[in-house]
Amino acid sequence: MPASRTDRLNYVIGIDAGTTKTDAVVANLEGRPLGAGSSGCANWEVVGEKAAAAALEEAIRRALEKAAADLPSVRHVHIGAAGLDWPEDEARLRSALAPFLGNVPLTLENDSYLGARACAPAGHGITVSAGSGVCASYLGAAGERYFYGYFGELGGGTAIDQLTLHAILRAEDGRGPKTDLTSSIPKATGHESVGDLLHALTRTGYVLAHTVIRPSLFATAARGDPVAIDVVTTFGRELGLMATNLIMKFRLKGSAPYVIASGSLFTRTGPLLFDVFRRIVHGADDSAAVRLNNRPPVAGAVRVALGACGLETNDNWESISSSYQGALDA
């Protein structure tokens, strides 16, 4: 007896579509990653929906190739995407992807939800993400959903770059306290002094790359510089406030909610930011299970795709998801 079409649908695809990069993973119906692919920015607010769709397609093709799979064998695709902030945004991306995906079922959501989906045992809780931008979200056990962020709140990567620059300018002209940042930041950028850096920023079109300023900031803070520590602590407090606000808003205090700290500013900068964040959250609710995200957000997208197929993952998710970083690194 020939196999039915459903029997041939052996894979799901999860995608974390960010502003800096996009990750796609092809997984089998047990959730095991079989192949991963990456591409560039898929935030339609930054590059437009056509370019965002092109980045998504590129990541999907690469993941399918590594998995030795094809799109007609995919049962469901789920995308957590930066820039899906309003109801009408989904239609833009869905329409742009339709020529490529055809009839493959597709669900989309803001990428702020992926942290809890990837890291919390039952896939629900609070996520605070800090990377290129900042956002926070809540997924309730009964399906409640809420998110906010990416609208200029203090706490994201762009703002931390600005505060660091302000700190060195104020130290240089006397409005602020002295700091080792006045030597470490210019050195990291290849300039002789704060004045030279300021001239380059205002007259030669020099752009202060986050890949330069943030490592220098966190390294200076780790050496005990009070101003650098204050900058990092300011962000930790703001990020903590995003979580504690959700705890109070949804009356979670005392219920041991999972609070997941996700994003590169948490995971790639050392312990200081997360320690401040955890202290703020525990000050508001000492029952909270505050965790540093130890799973790639794309794992959460795969988990949603499996759920859309009626496949439950809670009992063995910790074991399944442990291999996702290795798949991305392969």
LINQUI-V566999 format. One line per field, one symbol per residue. ss: DSSP state (H for helix, E for strand, C for the rest). burial: # if it has 16 or more other ideal C-beta (glycine too) atoms within 10 Angstrom, else .. Layout:
ss->???
burial->???
This chain:
ss->CCCCCHHHCCEEEEEEECCCCEEEEEEECCCCEEEEEEECCCCHHHHCHHHHHHHHHHHHHHHHHHHCCCHHHEEEEEEEECCCCCHHHHHHHHHHHHHHHCCCCEEEEEHHHHHHHHHCCCCCEEEEEECCCEEEEEECCCCCEEEEECCCCCCCHHHHHHHHHHHHHHHHHCCCCCCCHHHHHHHHHCCCCHHHHHHHHHHCCCCCCHHHHHHHHHHHHHCCCHHHHHHHHHHHHHHHHHHHHHHHHCCCCCCCCEEEEECHHHHCCCCHHHHHHHHHHHHHCCCCEEEECCCCHHHHHHHHHHHHCCCCCHHHHHHHHCCHHHHHHC
burial->........#.##########.######...#.#############.#.#.##########.###.##.#.#..############...##.###.##...#..#.###############..#################.......####..#####.###..##.###.##...#..####.###.##.#..#..##.#.....#.#.#..##.######...#.##########.#######.##....#....###########.#..###.###.##...#..#.##.#.##############....#...#..##..##.##..
